Amino acid sequence: MTSSVPSSPGSSPDAFPDSSRGSSSPNSPSPGALSAPSPAGGPAARRASLALLLACAGTFLSFLDATVTNLAVPPIAADFGVSLTTVSWVATAYVIPFAALLAPAGPLADAVGRARLFLVGVAVFTASSLLIAAAPNLPVLLGARAVQGLAAALLVPASLGLVLAEIPAERRRAAIGVWSAAGALAAAAGPALGGVMVEVLDWRALFCLNLPVGAWVLIAGRKLPSGESRAGRAPDLLGGLLLALGVGAAVYALTQGPDHGWASAQVLTAAAVTVVAGVATVLRALRHPRPALRLDLLSGRPFAVATGASFAYGTALFTTMLLGVLFLTGAWGYSPLEAGLAMSPAALVTAAVGVGVGRLPVALAPRTMVAGGSALIAASTGVLALLIDAEPRFWTLWLPAGVVMGVGVGLATVGISSAAALSVAPRDFAAATGMVMAARQVGGGLGIAATAVIIAEVAGAGAEPYAAVYGFATAVNLAAAAGGLALRLTPPPPPRPAAAATPRTLEGDRR
């Protein structure tokens, strides 16, 4: 052990964890395994490339299914003979367990093994996709969607933790960029792909897309390392269930308010459940030896800021993705296929930026990416809030705004992921990933609910309700940009040789 390791993840908030710096945790890989260069094409290099490819595939699937169903909601409602309000829970049933269980899934990955949990998550995700595609009624479909969201929560933090454990330190920024681009592309491309599949085939075909990819990941994943160190003790899963209950009650209260009244018994009860479940979650996190929410990570200012920025970013991102579909089909009269294709340029730009950032000769600081990316998204949504009307203007308004938004989403996604992962010790990579993504998904769930509330409450015909939602997204994006400006990450000092360490030196470093 070297003398430069902080005693806790948050005790040195401005330092990047580096693989050359040791860790006292049995979960962290050995320093040499991360920092020693491997020959091109050697076993270590091939294993790292495979881990990155599999992690990107799994993450793409999980985020794709968070958004791909937006355009499938009407045909699902028609197929099962239920209202649009009822069938909207097809999306919510996925988002709530996904958001709530991302946080405990990070420590769980560290406990049972990242590769093991990743493959379990992919297997459950693939099986539940098959059940959704064959669902005979809505209750079966909703139950399978909830299981699918749980599986996505298991595999996402395990995937990035696996990548960071296999990738050498000098390649981590590029790897985070590629991994983030996969998630961003999936989230942005969901409406486009959903529109194509619904128009050409059937809504059930959306979930059949997962089957060959999931099967390939499971087959190729047998080559992943299986002997990684692990603690073997699971985190507080009850705390995760309490978090899910709180998030679900909050979404229910927001969505039911316009219909039943904000002072109705349903809404007030849901609000009370939200508060009680939230308080119980925090209390268990403070007292449990292996909490579902690693609140100790928030003691580090960079990670706390990154988590807050992720919440604001997720709120705005999910709002604009859903709103784009609703606006194009509702105000401009586009078909599902036309709406999907209209949203494709932003998705392509997002992926290109996410990959390109990691290949720049000069690395961009997370602060620059988060603040700059969020500001660009705010600029595009602000323009749309001011200029959209019932007259379609794809080439002169929608396309330019979408390109700017795609650049912003690509930068912000990589910046937030980088800030979160690089502000904690290597042993906490999976836990940090789970928390920051949970914040994003919780924000996204509340953003979707807020979108429905604003559209229902704002009077006016044509584009006025949509413009109001774009105004809301602009304000939230500006908050995310302000959070990005507050990020402060600096490279750590060179580590001292282990032989020079003394008990006095170690104690001084801990302080």
C-alpha positions in Angstrom: 0.0 0.0 0.0 1.3 3.4 -0.9 1.1 6.4 1.4 -1.1 8.5 -0.9 -4.4 6.6 -0.5 -7.1 8.7 1.3 -8.9 7.0 4.1 -12.3 7.4 2.5 -13.6 8.1 -1.0 -14.6 11.6 -0.1 -11.6 12.6 2.0 -9.7 14.1 -1.0 -12.5 15.6 -3.1 -10.3 17.2 -5.7 -8.2 14.3 -6.5 -8.6 11.8 -9.4 -8.2 8.2 -8.2 -5.4 6.7 -10.2 -4.6 3.0 -10.6 -1.1 3.6 -9.5 -2.4 4.5 -6.1 -3.2 1.5 -3.9 -6.4 0.6 -2.2 -6.9 -1.2 1.0 -10.2 -2.8 -0.2 -10.2 -6.4 -1.4 -12.5 -5.3 -4.2 -10.1 -3.1 -6.0 -7.8 -4.5 -8.6 -4.1 -4.5 -8.0 -2.3 -1.3 -9.1 -0.2 -3.2 -11.6 -3.2 -4.8 -13.3 -4.6 -1.3 -14.1 -1.5 0.7 -14.9 1.0 -1.7 -16.4 0.9 -1.4 -20.2 0.1 -4.6 -22.0 1.4 -5.6 -25.4 -0.8 -4.7 -28.3 -3.0 -7.7 -29.0 -2.0 -9.4 -25.8 -4.4 -11.2 -23.4 -4.9 -8.2 -21.2 -5.6 -5.9 -24.1 -8.0 -8.3 -25.7 -9.8 -8.8 -22.3 -10.1 -5.0 -21.9 -11.5 -4.6 -25.4 -14.0 -7.4 -24.8 -15.1 -5.9 -21.5 -15.7 -2.5 -23.1 -17.6 -4.0 -26.0 -19.9 -6.1 -23.8 -20.4 -3.3 -21.4 -21.5 -1.0 -24.2 -23.8 -3.6 -25.6 -25.5 -4.2 -22.3 -25.8 -0.5 -21.5 -27.2 0.3 -24.9 -30.0 -2.3 -24.4 -30.9 -1.0 -20.9 -31.1 2.7 -21.9 -32.8 1.9 -25.2 -35.7 0.2 -23.4 -36.1 3.2 -21.2 -37.2 5.3 -24.2 -38.0 3.0 -27.1 -41.6 2.4 -25.9 -42.7 6.1 -26.2 -44.1 5.6 -29.6 -45.4 2.2 -28.8 -47.8 3.4 -26.1 -50.8 4.1 -28.5 -50.7 0.7 -30.3 -50.3 -1.1 -26.9 -53.3 0.7 -25.6 -55.3 -0.3 -28.7 -54.1 -3.9 -28.6 -55.2 -4.4 -24.9 -58.2 -2.1 -25.0 -57.1 0.3 -22.2 -56.7 4.0 -21.9 -53.5 5.9 -22.7 -53.2 7.0 -19.1 -53.3 3.4 -17.9 -50.8 2.1 -20.5 -48.4 4.9 -19.7 -47.3 2.7 -16.8 -45.5 0.6 -19.4 -42.8 3.2 -19.3 -43.1 4.0 -15.6 -43.0 0.3 -14.5 -39.5 0.2 -16.1 -38.2 3.5 -14.9 -39.0 3.1 -11.2 -37.1 -0.1 -10.4 -34.3 1.0 -12.8 -33.9 4.3 -11.0 -34.3 3.0 -7.5 -32.1 0.0 -7.7 -29.2 1.5 -9.6 -27.7 2.8 -6.3 -27.7 -0.5 -4.3 -26.7 -2.4 -7.5 -23.3 -0.6 -7.4 -22.3 -2.0 -4.0 -23.9 -5.3 -4.9 -21.6 -5.5 -7.9 -18.6 -4.8 -5.7 -19.8 -7.5 -3.3 -20.6 -10.4 -5.6 -18.3 -9.6 -8.5 -18.9 -7.2 -11.4 -18.6 -9.7 -14.2 -21.0 -12.1 -12.4 -23.6 -9.5 -11.7 -23.4 -8.0 -15.2 -24.1 -11.4 -16.8 -26.9 -12.1 -14.4 -28.5 -8.8 -15.3 -28.2 -9.4 -19.0 -29.7 -12.9 -18.7 -32.7 -11.6 -16.7 -33.1 -8.6 -19.1 -33.2 -10.9 -22.1 -35.7 -13.4 -20.6 -38.0 -10.6 -19.5 -37.8 -9.1 -23.0 -39.1 -12.3 -24.4 -41.9 -12.4 -21.9 -42.9 -8.8 -22.8 -43.0 -9.6 -26.5 -45.3 -12.6 -25.8 -47.4 -10.9 -23.1 -51.1 -12.0 -23.4 -52.4 -9.1 -21.3 -51.4 -5.8 -19.7 -50.7 -7.1 -16.1 -48.2 -9.6 -17.5 -46.6 -7.0 -19.6 -46.3 -4.5 -16.7 -44.8 -7.2 -14.4 -42.3 -8.2 -17.0 -41.4 -4.5 -17.6 -40.7 -4.1 -13.9 -38.4 -7.2 -13.9 -36.7 -5.8 -17.0 -36.1 -2.5 -15.2 -34.6 -4.4 -12.2 -32.3 -6.3 -14.5 -31.1 -3.1 -16.2 -30.3 -1.6 -12.8 -28.1 -4.6 -12.0 -26.1 -4.6 -15.2 -25.5 -0.9 -15.8 -23.2 0.0 -12.8 -21.6 -3.5 -13.0 -20.7 -2.8 -16.6 -18.8 0.5 -16.0 -17.2 -1.0 -12.9 -16.0 -3.9 -15.0 -14.6 -1.6 -17.7 -12.7 0.6 -15.3 -11.2 -2.5 -13.6 -10.0 -3.9 -16.9 -8.9 -0.7 -18.8 -5.4 0.8 -18.0 -5.4 4.2 -16.3 -4.2 6.0 -19.4 -7.2 4.8 -21.5 -9.9 5.3 -18.9 -11.1 8.7 -20.3 -11.5 7.3 -23.8 -13.3 4.2 -22.4 -15.7 6.3 -20.3 -16.4 8.3 -23.5 -17.3 5.2 -25.5 -19.4 3.7 -22.7 -21.2 7.0 -22.2 -21.8 7.3 -25.9 -23.5 3.9 -26.0 -25.9 4.9 -23.3 -26.5 8.4 -24.8 -27.1 7.0 -28.3 -29.6 4.5 -26.9 -31.5 7.1 -25.0 -31.6 9.5 -27.9 -32.2 6.8 -30.6 -35.1 5.2 -28.7 -37.9 7.3 -30.2 -36.4 7.0 -33.7 -36.1 3.2 -33.6 -39.5 2.9 -31.9 -41.2 4.8 -34.6 -39.6 2.7 -37.4 -40.5 -0.6 -35.7 -44.1 0.4 -34.8 -44.7 1.7 -38.3 -43.2 -1.1 -40.3 -43.7 -4.1 -38.0 -45.5 -4.3 -34.6 -44.9 -3.0 -31.1 -43.9 -6.5 -30.0 -41.0 -6.4 -32.4 -39.4 -3.7 -30.2 -38.6 -6.1 -27.5 -37.5 -8.9 -29.8 -34.6 -6.7 -30.8 -33.1 -7.4 -27.4 -33.0 -11.2 -27.8 -30.1 -11.7 -30.3 -28.0 -9.0 -28.6 -28.6 -10.4 -25.2 -27.8 -13.9 -26.3 -24.5 -12.7 -27.9 -23.5 -10.9 -24.7 -24.1 -14.0 -22.6 -22.1 -16.2 -25.0 -19.2 -13.8 -25.3 -19.3 -12.9 -21.7 -18.0 -16.3 -20.7 -14.6 -15.0 -21.5 -14.8 -12.3 -18.9 -12.6 -12.7 -15.8 -14.4 -14.8 -13.2 -11.8 -14.7 -10.4 -12.1 -11.0 -9.3 -11.9 -10.2 -5.6 -15.2 -9.5 -3.9 -16.5 -8.9 -0.4 -19.3 -11.5 -0.7 -21.8 -9.5 1.4 -24.8 -7.8 -0.2 -25.9 -4.2 0.5 -29.1 -3.2 2.2 -31.7 -4.3 -0.4 -34.6 -3.2 1.8 -33.2 0.3 1.5 -33.4 -0.1 -2.3 -37.0 -1.2 -2.1 -37.8 1.8 0.1 -36.2 4.1 -2.4 -38.3 2.5 -5.2 -41.4 3.0 -3.1 -40.6 6.6 -2.6 -39.9 7.3 -6.3 -43.0 5.4 -7.4 -45.2 7.3 -5.0 -43.8 10.7 -6.2 -44.4 9.8 -9.8 -47.9 8.7 -9.0 -48.7 11.9 -7.1 -47.5 14.0 -10.0 -49.3 12.1 -12.7 -52.6 11.9 -10.7 -52.7 15.5 -9.6 -54.2 17.0 -12.8 -57.0 14.4 -12.9 -58.0 14.0 -9.3 -56.9 17.3 -7.9 -53.8 18.2 -5.9 -55.7 18.0 -2.6 -57.4 14.7 -3.3 -56.9 11.7 -1.0 -54.9 9.8 -3.6 -52.4 12.6 -4.2 -52.0 13.4 -0.5 -51.5 9.8 0.4 -48.9 9.3 -2.3 -47.1 12.5 -1.2 -47.1 11.2 2.4 -45.7 7.8 1.2 -43.0 9.7 -0.7 -41.8 11.6 2.4 -42.0 8.6 4.8 -40.2 6.3 2.3 -37.5 8.9 1.6 -36.8 9.6 5.3 -36.7 5.8 5.9 -34.2 5.4 3.0 -31.9 8.0 4.4 -32.0 6.7 7.9 -31.2 3.2 6.8 -28.4 4.6 4.7 -26.9 6.3 7.7 -27.2 3.4 10.0 -26.7 0.3 7.9 -23.2 -1.1 7.6 -23.7 -1.8 3.9 -26.3 0.9 2.8 -28.2 0.9 -0.4 -27.3 4.6 -0.8 -23.6 5.3 -0.3 -24.2 8.7 1.3 -20.6 8.7 2.4 -19.6 9.3 -1.2 -21.5 12.6 -1.1 -19.0 13.9 1.4 -16.7 14.5 -1.5 -17.7 17.8 -3.1 -16.9 16.7 -6.8 -19.0 13.6 -6.5 -21.9 15.4 -4.7 -21.9 18.1 -7.5 -21.7 15.5 -10.2 -24.7 13.6 -8.6 -26.8 16.8 -8.5 -25.9 17.7 -12.1 -26.8 14.2 -13.1 -30.3 14.6 -11.5 -30.9 17.9 -13.3 -29.5 16.6 -16.6 -31.7 13.5 -16.4 -34.8 15.6 -15.7 -34.2 17.7 -18.8 -33.1 14.9 -21.0 -36.1 12.6 -20.4 -38.4 15.6 -20.7 -37.1 16.6 -24.1 -37.0 13.1 -25.5 -40.6 12.4 -24.6 -41.7 15.9 -25.5 -40.1 15.7 -29.0 -42.3 12.7 -29.8 -45.4 14.3 -28.5 -44.8 17.6 -30.2 -43.9 16.2 -33.6 -46.9 13.8 -33.7 -49.4 16.2 -31.9 -48.6 19.7 -33.1 -46.9 19.1 -36.5 -48.9 16.0 -37.4 -46.0 13.7 -38.1 -46.5 10.0 -38.4 -44.6 7.8 -35.9 -42.0 6.9 -38.6 -41.6 10.6 -39.6 -41.2 11.6 -35.9 -38.6 8.9 -35.3 -36.6 9.9 -38.3 -36.8 13.6 -37.4 -35.2 12.8 -34.0 -32.4 10.7 -35.6 -29.9 13.5 -36.3 -29.6 14.5 -32.7 -29.0 10.8 -31.8 -26.2 10.5 -34.3 -24.5 13.7 -33.2 -24.7 12.6 -29.6 -22.9 9.3 -30.4 -20.3 11.0 -32.5 -19.5 13.5 -29.8 -19.4 10.9 -27.1 -16.8 8.8 -29.0 -14.9 11.8 -30.3 -14.4 13.4 -26.9 -12.4 10.5 -25.7 -10.1 10.7 -28.8 -9.2 14.4 -28.6 -5.5 15.0 -28.3 -6.1 17.3 -25.3 -8.5 15.9 -22.7 -11.5 18.1 -21.8 -12.0 18.6 -18.1 -15.3 17.2 -16.7 -16.2 20.7 -15.6 -15.9 22.0 -19.1 -18.0 19.1 -20.6 -20.8 19.3 -18.0 -21.1 23.1 -18.0 -20.6 23.5 -21.7 -22.8 20.6 -22.7 -25.7 21.6 -20.4 -25.5 25.2 -21.6 -25.8 24.0 -25.2 -28.8 21.9 -24.4 -30.3 24.9 -22.6 -29.7 27.1 -25.7 -31.5 24.6 -28.0 -34.5 24.1 -25.7 -34.6 27.9 -25.1 -34.8 28.5 -28.9 -37.5 25.9 -29.2 -39.5 27.4 -26.3 -39.5 30.8 -28.0 -39.9 29.8 -31.7 -42.0 26.7 -32.1 -45.5 27.0 -33.4 -48.0 24.9 -35.2 -46.3 25.5 -38.6 -43.7 22.7 -39.3 -40.2 24.1 -39.7 -37.9 21.0 -39.8 -34.9 22.4 -41.8 -34.8 25.9 -40.3 -35.6 25.2 -36.7 -35.9 21.6 -35.6 -32.8 20.2 -37.3 -30.3 23.0 -36.2 -31.7 22.8 -32.6 -31.4 19.1 -32.7 -27.7 19.2 -33.8 -26.9 21.7 -31.0 -28.7 19.5 -28.5 -26.9 16.4 -29.7 -23.5 18.1 -29.1 -24.6 19.2 -25.6 -26.0 15.7 -24.7 -22.8 14.0 -25.8 -20.6 16.4 -23.8 -22.8 16.4 -20.7 -23.1 12.6 -20.6 -19.4 12.0 -20.8 -18.6 14.8 -18.4 -20.9 13.6 -15.7 -19.8 10.0 -16.0 -16.2 11.1 -15.9 -16.6 13.4 -12.9 -18.4 10.7 -10.9 -16.0 7.9 -11.7 -12.8 9.9 -11.3 -13.8 11.5 -8.0 -13.9 8.2 -6.0 -11.4 5.5 -5.2 -11.2 2.5 -7.6 -12.9 0.2 -5.1 -16.0 2.4 -5.3 -16.3 2.7 -9.1 -19.5 0.6 -9.3 -21.1 2.2 -6.3 -20.4 5.7 -7.6 -21.8 4.8 -11.1 -24.9 3.4 -9.5 -25.6 6.5 -7.5 -25.0 9.0 -10.2 -27.1 7.1 -12.7 -29.8 6.6 -10.1 -29.9 10.4 -9.7 -30.3 10.7 -13.5 -33.1 8.2 -13.7 -35.0 9.6 -10.7 -34.7 13.0 -12.4 -35.9 11.4 -15.6 -39.0 9.8 -14.0 -39.9 13.1 -12.3 -39.3 15.0 -15.6 -41.7 12.7 -17.5 -44.3 13.3 -14.8 -43.7 17.0 -14.9 -44.1 17.0 -18.7 -47.6 15.5 -18.4 -48.5 17.9 -15.7 -47.4 21.0 -17.6 -49.2 19.9 -20.8 -52.3 19.2 -18.8 -52.2 22.5 -16.9 -51.1 25.0 -19.5 -54.0 26.4 -21.5 -53.8 27.0 -25.2 -54.0 25.3 -28.5 -51.2 24.4 -30.9 -47.7 24.6 -29.6 -48.2 26.6 -26.4 -48.2 23.7 -23.9 -45.1 22.2 -25.6 -43.3 25.6 -25.5 -44.0 25.7 -21.8 -42.3 22.3 -21.3 -39.3 23.4 -23.3 -39.1 26.5 -21.1 -39.1 24.2 -18.0 -36.3 22.1 -19.6 -34.3 25.2 -20.3 -34.4 26.2 -16.6 -33.3 22.7 -15.5 -30.5 22.6 -18.0 -29.2 26.0 -16.7 -29.2 24.5 -13.2 -27.1 21.6 -14.5 -24.7 24.0 -16.2 -24.3 25.9 -12.9 -23.5 22.6 -11.2 -20.8 21.9 -13.9 -19.1 25.2 -13.1 -18.9 24.1 -9.5 -16.9 21.0 -10.3 -13.2 21.1 -9.3 -11.1 18.1 -10.1 -7.3 18.2 -10.2 -4.7 15.4 -10.9 -3.3 13.8 -7.8 0.4 14.4 -6.8 2.8 11.6 -7.8 2.6 8.7 -5.3 5.5 8.3 -2.9 7.4 5.0 -3.0 5.9 2.4 -0.7 9.3 1.9 1.1 9.3 5.6 2.2 6.0 5.2 4.0 6.0 5.4 7.8 3.1 5.1 10.2 3.4 8.9 10.8 3.3 9.5 7.1 0.2 7.4 6.6 -1.6 9.0 9.5 -0.8 12.4 8.1 -2.2 11.5 4.7 -5.4 10.3 6.2 -5.8 13.7 7.9 
